[in-house]
Amino acid sequence: MKQILDGIEDVVGVGDTFVLCVTGYSMLPLLGYADDTIIVRRTTLGESIEGRIAMFRTKNGKIIVHRVVGIESGEVLLRGDGNIAQVERVPRESIVGVVESVRRRSGKVVSCLSQSWQRRERLWLGTPIVVRRYILALLRRWLDFKSKH
């Protein structure tokens, strides 16, 4: 998989989309379980991305998908919805694209700009961090249990 993503910026043009499977739990509870796939659209440098879920490349070349939580001094600040404290800082040029929609295991595609998706985002992000911490711990334990059985 890493080899495919190594050249994604050269293969997929600005405005075009590509599909990837979600791995990991850093974007729980909105992404990362039940075989979610995401549809990512390449962005221009001038496009507004604040508040969006973005795919970015780290300094060591790793591809990560997290939410844009701010922009400071030309750097984009990103955090996983399932990460309570950690914030990544990357130059705007490191942003590969934004998540346009999510395809659930059922085949249903949900736009990240739809009212239902944005309602879920507001609900989760508006939940106090202390409560989110417990919900995430239970959810991760459940997912680990399911994967073993």
Secondary structure, 3 states (H helix, E strand, C coil): CHHHHHCHHHHCCCCCEEEEECCCCCCCCCCCCCCCEEEEEECCCCCCCCCCEEEEECCCCCEEEEEEEEEECCEEEEECCCCCCCCEEEEHHHEEEEEEEEECCCCCEEECCCHHHHHHHHHHHHCCHHHHHHHHHHHHHHHHHHHHC
